[in-house]
């Protein structure tokens, strides 16, 4: 599974399934999960997707300092910026 095909797969599933899928991925393939969540956190068009991806990274302690800085540099949502800054 690659990032693009995984994003296509999870794009149209309900949030609960999305979350369960990502939690399972984190448990079984942390490196892929980190890359996937980084992609969502930095580049997804939907603010709620970015927020939830960042929250998962924070919860699982996989949000790196460089990704945190990239998010802070490019994010326009105050809610997301607050989330990231609260967990520095």
VMD Tcl script that builds the backbone (N, CA, C; Angstrom):
set m [mol new atoms 264]
animate dup $m
set s [atomselect $m all]
$s set {name element resname resid chain x y z} {
  {N N UNK 1 A 0.856 -1.178 0.000}
  {CA C UNK 1 A 0.000 0.000 0.000}
  {C C UNK 1 A 0.902 1.241 0.000}
  {N N UNK 2 A 0.574 2.200 -0.851}
  {CA C UNK 2 A 1.346 3.439 -0.849}
  {C C UNK 2 A 0.476 4.589 -0.339}
  {N N UNK 3 A 1.085 5.727 -0.148}
  {CA C UNK 3 A 0.375 6.880 0.430}
  {C C UNK 3 A -0.818 7.274 -0.429}
  {N N UNK 4 A -0.607 7.402 -1.732}
  {CA C UNK 4 A -1.673 7.855 -2.620}
  {C C UNK 4 A -2.860 6.891 -2.604}
  {N N UNK 5 A -2.615 5.611 -2.730}
  {CA C UNK 5 A -3.724 4.651 -2.750}
  {C C UNK 5 A -4.406 4.565 -1.387}
  {N N UNK 6 A -3.647 4.726 -0.330}
  {CA C UNK 6 A -4.241 4.715 1.010}
  {C C UNK 6 A -5.138 5.926 1.203}
  {N N UNK 7 A -4.675 7.093 0.756}
  {CA C UNK 7 A -5.508 8.295 0.845}
  {C C UNK 7 A -6.794 8.138 0.043}
  {N N UNK 8 A -6.687 7.553 -1.132}
  {CA C UNK 8 A -7.879 7.306 -1.947}
  {C C UNK 8 A -8.844 6.366 -1.236}
  {N N UNK 9 A -8.292 5.341 -0.583}
  {CA C UNK 9 A -9.123 4.375 0.138}
  {C C UNK 9 A -9.864 5.034 1.298}
  {N N UNK 10 A -9.165 5.824 2.103}
  {CA C UNK 10 A -9.797 6.383 3.298}
  {C C UNK 10 A -10.591 7.658 3.033}
  {N N UNK 11 A -10.480 8.185 1.833}
  {CA C UNK 11 A -11.152 9.453 1.506}
  {C C UNK 11 A -12.672 9.398 1.698}
  {N N UNK 12 A -13.266 8.273 1.410}
  {CA C UNK 12 A -14.740 8.208 1.410}
  {C C UNK 12 A -15.332 7.295 2.477}
  {N N UNK 13 A -14.563 7.001 3.513}
  {CA C UNK 13 A -15.137 6.178 4.571}
  {C C UNK 13 A -15.532 7.063 5.749}
  {N N UNK 14 A -16.514 6.619 6.535}
  {CA C UNK 14 A -16.938 7.416 7.699}
  {C C UNK 14 A -15.787 7.614 8.692}
  {N N UNK 15 A -15.891 8.662 9.491}
  {CA C UNK 15 A -14.822 9.031 10.411}
  {C C UNK 15 A -14.423 7.877 11.342}
  {N N UNK 16 A -15.406 7.165 11.884}
  {CA C UNK 16 A -15.106 6.076 12.812}
  {C C UNK 16 A -14.247 5.001 12.145}
  {N N UNK 17 A -14.556 4.692 10.888}
  {CA C UNK 17 A -13.761 3.708 10.150}
  {C C UNK 17 A -12.388 4.281 9.803}
  {N N UNK 18 A -12.361 5.550 9.455}
  {CA C UNK 18 A -11.109 6.244 9.160}
  {C C UNK 18 A -10.180 6.154 10.362}
  {N N UNK 19 A -10.727 6.478 11.526}
  {CA C UNK 19 A -9.950 6.456 12.755}
  {C C UNK 19 A -9.486 5.039 13.095}
  {N N UNK 20 A -10.378 4.067 12.982}
  {CA C UNK 20 A -10.014 2.672 13.270}
  {C C UNK 20 A -8.926 2.189 12.316}
  {N N UNK 21 A -9.051 2.546 11.047}
  {CA C UNK 21 A -8.040 2.161 10.063}
  {C C UNK 21 A -6.677 2.733 10.443}
  {N N UNK 22 A -6.649 4.015 10.760}
  {CA C UNK 22 A -5.378 4.660 11.092}
  {C C UNK 22 A -4.801 4.142 12.404}
  {N N UNK 23 A -5.639 3.889 13.384}
  {CA C UNK 23 A -5.154 3.321 14.654}
  {C C UNK 23 A -4.522 1.953 14.406}
  {N N UNK 24 A -5.165 1.129 13.568}
  {CA C UNK 24 A -4.628 -0.197 13.251}
  {C C UNK 24 A -3.314 -0.071 12.485}
  {N N UNK 25 A -3.249 0.870 11.552}
  {CA C UNK 25 A -2.023 1.096 10.778}
  {C C UNK 25 A -0.879 1.524 11.699}
  {N N UNK 26 A -1.180 2.414 12.630}
  {CA C UNK 26 A -0.153 2.876 13.566}
  {C C UNK 26 A 0.393 1.685 14.364}
  {N N UNK 27 A -0.506 0.789 14.772}
  {CA C UNK 27 A -0.097 -0.370 15.571}
  {C C UNK 27 A 0.739 -1.369 14.780}
  {N N UNK 28 A 0.542 -1.410 13.456}
  {CA C UNK 28 A 1.221 -2.434 12.663}
  {C C UNK 28 A 2.349 -1.905 11.775}
  {N N UNK 29 A 2.311 -0.623 11.440}
  {CA C UNK 29 A 3.333 -0.066 10.545}
  {C C UNK 29 A 3.546 1.411 10.866}
  {N N UNK 30 A 4.308 1.649 11.889}
  {CA C UNK 30 A 4.492 3.013 12.389}
  {C C UNK 30 A 5.168 3.923 11.367}
  {N N UNK 31 A 6.131 3.406 10.614}
  {CA C UNK 31 A 6.827 4.254 9.634}
  {C C UNK 31 A 5.882 4.715 8.528}
  {N N UNK 32 A 5.098 3.792 7.979}
  {CA C UNK 32 A 4.128 4.160 6.953}
  {C C UNK 32 A 3.091 5.116 7.531}
  {N N UNK 33 A 2.638 4.835 8.740}
  {CA C UNK 33 A 1.625 5.683 9.380}
  {C C UNK 33 A 2.134 7.101 9.567}
  {N N UNK 34 A 3.374 7.222 9.974}
  {CA C UNK 34 A 3.962 8.553 10.155}
  {C C UNK 34 A 3.975 9.312 8.828}
  {N N UNK 35 A 4.384 8.641 7.760}
  {CA C UNK 35 A 4.412 9.288 6.442}
  {C C UNK 35 A 3.007 9.681 5.991}
  {N N UNK 36 A 2.055 8.781 6.189}
  {CA C UNK 36 A 0.672 9.054 5.802}
  {C C UNK 36 A 0.105 10.227 6.596}
  {N N UNK 37 A 0.288 10.207 7.896}
  {CA C UNK 37 A -0.232 11.289 8.733}
  {C C UNK 37 A 0.483 12.610 8.460}
  {N N UNK 38 A 1.770 12.553 8.150}
  {CA C UNK 38 A 2.482 13.777 7.767}
  {C C UNK 38 A 1.874 14.364 6.497}
  {N N UNK 39 A 1.606 13.508 5.524}
  {CA C UNK 39 A 1.004 13.977 4.263}
  {C C UNK 39 A -0.343 14.644 4.528}
  {N N UNK 40 A -1.165 14.006 5.328}
  {CA C UNK 40 A -2.483 14.580 5.642}
  {C C UNK 40 A -2.318 15.882 6.412}
  {N N UNK 41 A -1.475 15.866 7.427}
  {CA C UNK 41 A -1.287 17.040 8.290}
  {C C UNK 41 A -0.799 18.267 7.533}
  {N N UNK 42 A 0.026 18.031 6.543}
  {CA C UNK 42 A 0.627 19.146 5.812}
  {C C UNK 42 A -0.132 19.547 4.553}
  {N N UNK 43 A -0.815 18.592 3.912}
  {CA C UNK 43 A -1.302 18.869 2.562}
  {C C UNK 43 A -2.773 18.611 2.290}
  {N N UNK 44 A -3.492 18.037 3.221}
  {CA C UNK 44 A -4.890 17.746 2.916}
  {C C UNK 44 A -5.687 19.048 2.861}
  {N N UNK 45 A -6.613 19.116 1.913}
  {CA C UNK 45 A -7.411 20.334 1.729}
  {C C UNK 45 A -8.414 20.557 2.858}
  {N N UNK 46 A -8.791 19.490 3.563}
  {CA C UNK 46 A -9.835 19.576 4.585}
  {C C UNK 46 A -9.207 19.824 5.961}
  {N N UNK 47 A -9.607 20.915 6.575}
  {CA C UNK 47 A -9.072 21.309 7.878}
  {C C UNK 47 A -9.318 20.244 8.947}
  {N N UNK 48 A -10.483 19.612 8.931}
  {CA C UNK 48 A -10.766 18.600 9.952}
  {C C UNK 48 A -9.867 17.377 9.785}
  {N N UNK 49 A -9.537 17.032 8.542}
  {CA C UNK 49 A -8.595 15.930 8.303}
  {C C UNK 49 A -7.235 16.280 8.889}
  {N N UNK 50 A -6.784 17.503 8.620}
  {CA C UNK 50 A -5.479 17.912 9.136}
  {C C UNK 50 A -5.475 17.883 10.664}
  {N N UNK 51 A -6.527 18.427 11.258}
  {CA C UNK 51 A -6.629 18.454 12.717}
  {C C UNK 51 A -6.578 17.040 13.290}
  {N N UNK 52 A -7.390 16.146 12.746}
  {CA C UNK 52 A -7.453 14.776 13.264}
  {C C UNK 52 A -6.138 14.028 13.061}
  {N N UNK 53 A -5.487 14.245 11.945}
  {CA C UNK 53 A -4.193 13.598 11.697}
  {C C UNK 53 A -3.147 14.090 12.699}
  {N N UNK 54 A -3.142 15.378 12.949}
  {CA C UNK 54 A -2.196 15.939 13.917}
  {C C UNK 54 A -2.505 15.425 15.316}
  {N N UNK 55 A -3.782 15.349 15.656}
  {CA C UNK 55 A -4.166 14.830 16.968}
  {C C UNK 55 A -3.692 13.388 17.142}
  {N N UNK 56 A -3.840 12.569 16.108}
  {CA C UNK 56 A -3.339 11.195 16.176}
  {C C UNK 56 A -1.828 11.167 16.373}
  {N N UNK 57 A -1.121 12.020 15.648}
  {CA C UNK 57 A 0.333 12.070 15.800}
  {C C UNK 57 A 0.726 12.472 17.223}
  {N N UNK 58 A 0.018 13.414 17.774}
  {CA C UNK 58 A 0.287 13.852 19.147}
  {C C UNK 58 A -0.028 12.704 20.113}
  {N N UNK 59 A -1.184 12.095 19.959}
  {CA C UNK 59 A -1.599 11.014 20.855}
  {C C UNK 59 A -0.617 9.846 20.852}
  {N N UNK 60 A -0.038 9.566 19.689}
  {CA C UNK 60 A 0.887 8.427 19.562}
  {C C UNK 60 A 2.356 8.856 19.612}
  {N N UNK 61 A 2.559 10.143 19.915}
  {CA C UNK 61 A 3.899 10.702 20.073}
  {C C UNK 61 A 4.779 10.460 18.843}
  {N N UNK 62 A 4.189 10.707 17.669}
  {CA C UNK 62 A 4.939 10.537 16.422}
  {C C UNK 62 A 4.986 11.818 15.587}
  {N N UNK 63 A 4.665 12.935 16.204}
  {CA C UNK 63 A 4.761 14.221 15.509}
  {C C UNK 63 A 6.172 14.761 15.720}
  {N N UNK 64 A 6.968 14.737 14.661}
  {CA C UNK 64 A 8.357 15.181 14.778}
  {C C UNK 64 A 8.436 16.706 14.863}
  {N N UNK 65 A 9.542 17.173 15.375}
  {CA C UNK 65 A 9.761 18.619 15.499}
  {C C UNK 65 A 9.770 19.289 14.132}
  {N N UNK 66 A 10.369 18.624 13.106}
  {CA C UNK 66 A 10.402 19.275 11.778}
  {C C UNK 66 A 9.008 19.381 11.164}
  {N N UNK 67 A 8.184 18.350 11.344}
  {CA C UNK 67 A 6.813 18.413 10.807}
  {C C UNK 67 A 6.015 19.453 11.588}
  {N N UNK 68 A 6.215 19.508 12.886}
  {CA C UNK 68 A 5.535 20.523 13.705}
  {C C UNK 68 A 5.872 21.923 13.187}
  {N N UNK 69 A 7.131 22.170 12.892}
  {CA C UNK 69 A 7.547 23.480 12.395}
  {C C UNK 69 A 6.967 23.771 11.009}
  {N N UNK 70 A 6.912 22.764 10.153}
  {CA C UNK 70 A 6.294 22.951 8.830}
  {C C UNK 70 A 4.810 23.273 8.960}
  {N N UNK 71 A 4.141 22.589 9.859}
  {CA C UNK 71 A 2.711 22.860 10.087}
  {C C UNK 71 A 2.536 24.303 10.546}
  {N N UNK 72 A 3.326 24.703 11.524}
  {CA C UNK 72 A 3.221 26.071 12.051}
  {C C UNK 72 A 3.491 27.100 10.951}
  {N N UNK 73 A 4.423 26.807 10.069}
  {CA C UNK 73 A 4.783 27.758 9.010}
  {C C UNK 73 A 3.705 27.907 7.952}
  {N N UNK 74 A 2.940 26.827 7.679}
  {CA C UNK 74 A 2.007 26.916 6.561}
  {C C UNK 74 A 0.529 26.867 6.935}
  {N N UNK 75 A 0.216 26.496 8.165}
  {CA C UNK 75 A -1.183 26.322 8.554}
  {C C UNK 75 A -1.879 27.668 8.740}
  {N N UNK 76 A -3.139 27.739 8.307}
  {CA C UNK 76 A -3.924 28.967 8.460}
  {C C UNK 76 A -5.027 28.833 9.515}
  {N N UNK 77 A -5.319 27.615 9.931}
  {CA C UNK 77 A -6.367 27.389 10.925}
  {C C UNK 77 A -5.841 27.689 12.326}
  {N N UNK 78 A -6.516 28.588 13.018}
  {CA C UNK 78 A -6.114 28.927 14.386}
  {C C UNK 78 A -6.292 27.736 15.317}
  {N N UNK 79 A -7.322 26.947 15.079}
  {CA C UNK 79 A -7.576 25.768 15.908}
  {C C UNK 79 A -6.421 24.764 15.793}
  {N N UNK 80 A -5.955 24.544 14.581}
  {CA C UNK 80 A -4.839 23.618 14.368}
  {C C UNK 80 A -3.549 24.197 14.947}
  {N N UNK 81 A -3.309 25.467 14.717}
  {CA C UNK 81 A -2.114 26.090 15.285}
  {C C UNK 81 A -2.112 26.001 16.804}
  {N N UNK 82 A -3.257 26.224 17.419}
  {CA C UNK 82 A -3.360 26.100 18.876}
  {C C UNK 82 A -3.066 24.678 19.322}
  {N N UNK 83 A -3.609 23.691 18.609}
  {CA C UNK 83 A -3.366 22.292 18.945}
  {C C UNK 83 A -1.874 21.980 18.919}
  {N N UNK 84 A -1.211 22.379 17.853}
  {CA C UNK 84 A 0.219 22.094 17.682}
  {C C UNK 84 A 1.031 22.819 18.746}
  {N N UNK 85 A 0.710 24.064 19.002}
  {CA C UNK 85 A 1.488 24.843 19.963}
  {C C UNK 85 A 1.270 24.383 21.395}
  {N N UNK 86 A 0.079 23.865 21.700}
  {CA C UNK 86 A -0.200 23.342 23.046}
  {C C UNK 86 A 0.638 22.110 23.354}
  {N N UNK 87 A 1.075 21.408 22.331}
  {CA C UNK 87 A 1.767 20.134 22.526}
  {C C UNK 87 A 3.217 20.181 22.071}
  {N N UNK 88 A 3.843 21.323 22.268}
  {CA C UNK 88 A 5.271 21.436 21.911}
  {C C UNK 88 A 6.121 20.894 23.029}
}
mol reanalyze $m
mol bondsrecalc $m
mol representation Tube
mol addrep $m
